[in-house]
Amino acid sequence: MTEPWKFKTPTSSTEPVIPRRVTIETIGGICNLRCPMCPISTPTKKVRGTMEWKLFVKIIDDLFPHRKRIELIDLYGLGEPFLDRLLAERIRYAKERGFRNIGFSSNMALADLPVKKQREILESGVDTIIFSIDGATAPVYEAIRVNAKFEKTVENCLRMIGLRNEGGYGTHFLVRMVKQKANAHEEKAFIAFWERHIDRSRGDFLGILPAHSWGTVTVPMREDAALERQPCPIPFEVLYILADGQVTYCHEDWGEGKFNFGNARNAPVIDLFNSPRLATIRRLHLAGDKNRLPLCNHCTVPYTDRDKRYW
């Protein structure tokens, strides 16, 4: 993958809906950090834990007949992927089954992130790793990425880039900032620093992603009437599966899992993605009535998607 995900305009169809992107939360509710733009600390009844290997295999096998239409598989959710001891095995299995563009996002802030673990991930065949780093100086970064140490995070990232370069692995890195009031003034310094360390010839790139309504960070009020009536592509194109197997609405529901369309343990995941409830949601979006849905009514993700920059 040489560029970030780009949504296509959703359309209605009588054919089964096949996702272009699948997000599998292999570790849910477990993270080394507590960031204000993330709801992981919010009280919830959601089950926290790691996805069982048997369930992961079942999901990948369910998706196998559609592998040519699935353009990207993300192995992350509301948790830190490097805490999943089976992460490399999961990537290898998906690659062996013929899926393209396997990736995940990491805060890269673990105090103990061994070279062996980093190399194991690179050897798995992972295509893209997102480094989520939200500052250019220790005071700003550590105020946002609570419990992290700026110097250690940068060290982990630079080491992994170096291991990739030395080993000739095909992985490319996206270094991304979630832009918010606390770090907006460091955007230029962030870009300048990481531009010196990524390798464009290997497909690395940078990104600025405005914060949205997912966490507790205050985001600008919505004001675009036309955008409010446009369908969000997520229900049409992205299949979200939580660590316990639950198929949910979108990443805005990672923290609670309120919109349960069934569990991948009990049914083929494509059948769940085509459930009557999801079909109703899609019809509301296509009719310009998505704000009748409680989860959509206060969501700012369409604005984030409009304003994000990757290059």
C-alpha positions in Angstrom: 0.0 0.0 0.0 1.7 3.2 -1.2 -1.1 5.6 0.0 -3.7 5.6 2.7 -7.2 4.3 2.5 -9.5 6.2 0.2 -13.3 5.7 0.4 -15.4 5.3 -2.7 -18.8 6.7 -3.0 -21.3 4.1 -1.6 -24.1 2.9 -3.8 -27.2 0.8 -3.2 -27.3 -2.7 -4.6 -29.3 -5.9 -4.5 -26.1 -7.9 -4.3 -24.5 -8.9 -1.0 -22.3 -6.1 0.4 -18.6 -7.2 0.5 -16.4 -4.9 2.5 -13.4 -3.3 0.9 -11.7 -3.0 4.3 -11.9 -5.3 7.3 -10.8 -4.2 10.8 -10.2 -7.0 13.3 -9.5 -6.0 16.9 -7.1 -8.7 18.0 -6.6 -7.1 21.4 -9.5 -5.1 22.9 -9.5 -2.7 25.8 -5.8 -3.4 26.8 -3.3 -0.6 26.3 -0.2 0.8 27.9 -1.4 4.4 27.4 -4.3 6.5 28.4 -4.7 9.2 25.8 -7.5 11.9 26.0 -8.6 11.4 22.4 -9.2 7.7 23.0 -12.2 6.2 25.0 -10.3 3.3 26.4 -10.6 4.6 30.0 -14.4 5.2 29.7 -16.4 2.8 31.9 -17.9 0.1 29.7 -19.4 -3.4 29.9 -17.4 -4.4 26.9 -15.3 -7.5 27.3 -11.6 -6.7 27.4 -9.1 -9.3 26.2 -7.3 -10.9 23.3 -9.0 -12.6 20.4 -8.7 -16.4 20.5 -6.6 -17.9 17.7 -9.4 -20.2 16.7 -11.8 -17.3 16.3 -9.3 -15.3 14.2 -8.7 -18.3 11.9 -12.4 -18.7 11.5 -12.8 -15.0 10.5 -10.0 -15.2 8.0 -11.4 -18.4 6.5 -14.8 -16.8 6.3 -13.3 -14.0 4.3 -11.1 -16.1 2.1 -13.6 -16.4 -0.8 -13.7 -12.6 -1.0 -10.0 -12.0 -0.7 -9.7 -10.4 -4.1 -12.3 -7.8 -3.2 -11.0 -7.0 0.2 -8.3 -4.3 -0.2 -7.1 -3.9 3.3 -7.1 -5.8 6.6 -6.3 -3.8 9.8 -5.3 -5.8 12.9 -6.1 -3.3 15.6 -8.9 -1.7 17.5 -9.2 -0.3 21.0 -5.9 -1.7 22.2 -2.2 -1.8 21.6 -1.3 -4.5 19.0 2.2 -5.1 20.3 0.6 -6.5 23.5 -0.8 -9.3 21.4 1.7 -12.2 21.6 0.1 -13.8 18.5 0.3 -10.7 16.3 3.0 -12.0 14.0 1.3 -15.4 13.6 -2.0 -13.6 12.7 -0.3 -11.6 10.0 1.4 -14.6 8.6 -1.8 -16.6 8.5 -3.7 -13.8 6.7 -0.8 -13.4 4.2 -0.7 -17.2 3.6 -4.4 -17.1 2.8 -3.8 -14.6 0.0 -4.9 -11.3 1.6 -3.1 -8.2 0.5 -2.3 -5.1 2.5 -2.2 -6.3 6.1 -1.5 -3.5 8.6 -1.9 -2.2 12.1 -1.5 1.0 14.1 0.8 1.2 17.2 1.7 3.9 19.8 5.2 2.4 19.7 5.6 3.5 23.3 6.2 0.2 25.1 9.2 0.5 27.5 10.2 -3.0 26.6 9.9 -3.6 22.9 12.6 -6.1 22.0 14.4 -6.1 18.7 13.4 -9.7 18.4 9.7 -8.8 18.6 10.1 -6.0 16.0 12.0 -8.2 13.6 9.4 -11.0 14.1 6.7 -8.6 13.0 8.7 -7.5 9.9 9.3 -11.1 9.0 5.6 -11.8 9.2 5.1 -9.9 5.9 3.1 -7.0 7.4 2.6 -4.4 4.7 1.9 -1.2 6.7 2.6 -0.1 10.2 1.2 3.2 11.5 3.3 5.0 14.1 0.8 7.2 16.1 3.0 10.0 17.5 1.2 13.2 18.5 3.9 15.7 19.3 7.4 16.9 18.4 8.6 17.6 21.9 8.5 15.6 25.1 6.2 18.0 27.1 3.5 18.1 24.4 3.8 14.4 23.4 3.7 13.1 27.0 0.8 15.3 27.9 -1.2 13.6 25.2 0.2 10.1 25.2 -0.2 9.6 28.9 2.3 7.1 30.4 4.6 7.3 27.4 8.1 8.7 27.2 8.9 10.7 24.1 12.5 9.6 23.8 11.6 5.9 24.1 8.9 6.1 21.5 11.2 7.8 19.0 13.9 5.2 19.8 11.4 2.3 19.1 10.3 3.9 15.8 13.8 4.6 14.5 15.0 1.1 15.5 12.1 -0.5 13.6 12.8 1.7 10.5 16.4 0.7 10.7 15.6 -3.0 11.0 13.3 -2.7 8.0 16.1 -1.0 6.0 18.8 -3.4 7.0 16.7 -6.5 6.4 15.1 -5.3 3.1 11.6 -6.1 4.3 8.7 -4.8 2.3 6.9 -3.0 5.1 6.2 0.7 4.8 5.5 3.1 7.7 3.0 5.8 8.1 4.0 8.3 10.8 0.8 10.0 11.9 -0.2 12.9 14.2 -3.7 13.2 15.6 -4.0 17.0 15.5 -5.7 18.8 18.3 -5.5 22.0 20.2 -2.7 20.7 22.5 -0.3 19.9 19.6 -1.4 21.9 16.6 1.5 24.4 17.0 4.0 21.5 16.6 2.7 20.3 13.3 5.6 21.8 11.2 8.2 20.5 13.6 6.6 17.0 13.6 6.7 16.9 9.8 10.3 18.2 9.6 11.6 15.6 12.0 9.9 12.6 10.6 10.6 13.6 7.0 14.3 13.2 7.8 13.8 9.7 9.1 11.3 7.9 6.8 12.3 6.5 3.5 10.1 7.7 0.6 11.7 5.2 -1.8 10.4 2.4 0.4 6.8 3.8 0.4 6.9 5.5 3.8 4.6 8.5 4.2 3.3 11.0 6.8 -0.2 11.9 7.9 -2.1 14.6 9.9 -5.5 13.3 11.2 -7.7 15.8 13.0 -9.1 14.6 16.3 -12.8 13.5 16.1 -15.7 12.8 18.5 -14.3 9.4 19.5 -12.6 10.5 22.7 -12.9 13.3 25.2 -11.0 15.9 23.2 -13.1 18.9 22.2 -13.5 19.1 18.4 -15.1 21.8 16.3 -18.9 21.9 16.0 -20.3 20.4 12.8 -21.5 23.1 10.4 -21.6 21.6 6.8 -25.2 20.9 6.0 -24.4 19.1 2.7 -21.9 16.8 4.4 -24.4 16.0 7.1 -26.7 14.6 4.5 -24.1 12.6 2.6 -23.9 8.9 3.4 -20.9 7.8 5.5 -19.0 5.2 3.5 -18.1 3.1 6.7 -21.3 1.0 6.9 -21.0 0.2 3.2 -17.2 -0.5 3.0 -15.7 -1.4 6.4 -16.4 -4.5 8.5 -15.5 -4.1 12.2 -15.0 -7.1 14.4 -14.3 -6.7 18.1 -11.9 -9.0 20.0 -14.8 -11.1 21.3 -16.1 -11.7 17.8 -18.9 -9.2 17.9 -19.6 -7.4 14.6 -20.2 -3.8 15.3 -21.1 -0.6 13.5 -17.9 1.4 13.2 -14.9 2.5 15.2 -17.1 5.0 17.0 -18.6 1.9 18.7 -15.3 0.2 19.6 -15.5 1.4 23.2 -19.0 0.2 24.0 -20.0 -2.3 21.3 -23.6 -1.2 21.6 -24.5 -1.9 17.9 -24.2 -5.7 17.9 -25.1 -7.3 14.6 -24.1 -10.8 15.7 -21.0 -12.7 16.6 -18.4 -14.1 14.2 -18.3 -17.3 16.3 -21.8 -18.2 15.3 -22.2 -17.1 11.7 -20.2 -16.3 8.6 -19.0 -12.7 8.9 -20.2 -11.7 5.4 -23.7 -12.8 6.5 -23.5 -10.5 9.6 -22.2 -7.7 7.4 -25.4 -8.1 5.3 -27.8 -8.4 8.3 -31.2 -6.7 8.1 -30.3 -4.1 10.8 -27.2 -3.0 8.8 -29.3 -2.9 5.7 -31.7 -0.5 7.4 -28.8 1.7 8.5 -27.5 1.8 4.9 -30.9 2.8 3.7 -31.0 5.7 6.2 -27.6 6.9 5.0 -28.5 6.7 1.4 -31.7 8.7 2.1 -29.7 11.4 3.8 -31.1 10.5 7.2 -28.1 9.2 9.0 -28.5 11.7 11.8 -31.6 9.8 12.9 -29.2 7.2 14.2 -27.9 8.0 17.7 -24.3 7.0 17.0 -24.2 9.2 13.8 -26.0 12.2 15.2 -23.0 13.5 17.1 -20.3 12.0 15.0 -17.5 14.2 13.5 -15.7 11.4 11.6 -16.9 12.6 8.2 -15.2 16.0 8.9 -12.0 14.2 10.0 -12.1 12.1 6.8 -12.6 15.3 4.7 -9.8 17.2 6.4 -7.1 14.5 6.9 -3.9 14.8 4.9 -1.6 12.0 3.9 1.5 12.5 1.7 
